[in-house]
Amino acid sequence: DAHGEIDPVALIARLPAEGSAEGSQLSEIEEKLASIWRRILKVEDISTSDDFFALGGTSLKSVRMVLEVDEAFGENVLPPDQLFVGSRFDEVAAIIRRSMG
């Protein structure tokens, strides 16, 4: 932060790139979703607080993400309108988790 202190919560919130040792600590939903975001948004690191649209997501990329989420988790686990309610990584993961029951 501005005082040179390390924020442990921010460090823990960082999701590692695929293939790193810490990846096994993530839930299967988070792993799959992070992989989808990396591929669509062409970014290496995803934080749980990252917003899909702030990372370069567009309406076309959101449609692609919904289609890939449907393919990975099942039909209609991420209704497209939910992205306008919550587009942060942790919010999207929570929507998927709730939809899967």
C-alpha positions in Angstrom: 0.0 0.0 0.0 1.0 3.7 0.2 2.9 3.0 3.4 5.0 0.2 2.0 3.2 -2.5 3.9 2.2 -5.8 2.4 -1.5 -6.6 2.3 -1.7 -10.3 3.0 -5.4 -10.4 1.9 -4.4 -9.1 -1.6 -1.6 -11.6 -1.8 -3.9 -14.5 -1.0 -6.5 -13.2 -3.4 -4.1 -13.6 -6.4 -4.9 -16.6 -8.5 -1.8 -18.2 -9.9 -1.3 -18.9 -13.6 -2.0 -22.4 -14.8 0.6 -25.0 -13.9 1.8 -23.3 -10.8 2.0 -25.3 -7.5 -0.6 -23.1 -5.8 -3.2 -23.9 -8.4 -4.2 -27.1 -6.6 -5.5 -24.9 -3.7 -8.3 -23.4 -5.9 -11.7 -25.0 -6.2 -12.4 -26.7 -9.5 -14.9 -24.0 -10.4 -12.3 -21.3 -9.8 -9.6 -23.2 -11.8 -11.9 -23.7 -14.8 -13.2 -20.1 -14.7 -9.7 -18.6 -14.4 -8.6 -20.7 -17.4 -11.6 -19.4 -19.4 -10.9 -15.8 -18.4 -7.1 -16.1 -19.2 -8.0 -17.5 -22.7 -10.7 -14.9 -23.5 -9.1 -11.9 -22.0 -5.5 -12.9 -22.9 -4.2 -12.1 -19.3 -1.8 -14.2 -17.2 -2.9 -13.4 -13.6 -6.4 -13.2 -12.4 -7.3 -11.8 -9.0 -10.6 -12.8 -7.2 -11.4 -9.1 -7.2 -10.7 -8.5 -10.9 -13.6 -7.3 -13.0 -14.3 -9.0 -16.3 -15.0 -5.7 -18.1 -12.1 -3.8 -16.4 -9.7 -6.4 -17.8 -10.8 -5.7 -21.3 -14.0 -7.8 -21.5 -16.5 -6.6 -24.1 -20.1 -7.6 -24.8 -18.8 -10.0 -27.5 -16.2 -11.5 -25.1 -18.9 -11.9 -22.4 -21.0 -13.9 -24.9 -18.0 -16.1 -25.6 -17.4 -16.5 -21.8 -21.0 -17.5 -21.2 -20.7 -20.1 -23.9 -17.5 -21.5 -22.6 -18.9 -21.6 -19.0 -21.9 -23.5 -20.3 -19.6 -26.0 -22.0 -17.4 -26.4 -18.9 -20.1 -26.5 -16.2 -23.4 -27.2 -17.9 -26.2 -25.2 -19.6 -27.5 -22.0 -18.1 -25.2 -22.0 -15.0 -24.2 -18.4 -15.9 -27.2 -16.4 -17.3 -25.8 -13.6 -19.4 -27.8 -10.9 -17.5 -25.9 -11.9 -14.3 -22.7 -10.4 -15.7 -24.3 -7.0 -15.3 -25.2 -7.8 -11.6 -21.7 -9.1 -10.8 -18.8 -9.1 -13.1 -15.9 -9.6 -10.6 -14.2 -13.0 -10.7 -15.4 -14.0 -7.2 -19.0 -12.9 -8.1 -19.0 -14.9 -11.3 -17.6 -18.0 -9.5 -20.3 -17.6 -6.8 -23.1 -17.4 -9.4 -21.8 -20.6 -11.0 -21.5 -22.3 -7.6 -25.1 -21.4 -6.7 -26.4 -22.5 -10.1 -24.8 -25.9 -9.7 -26.5 -26.3 -6.4 
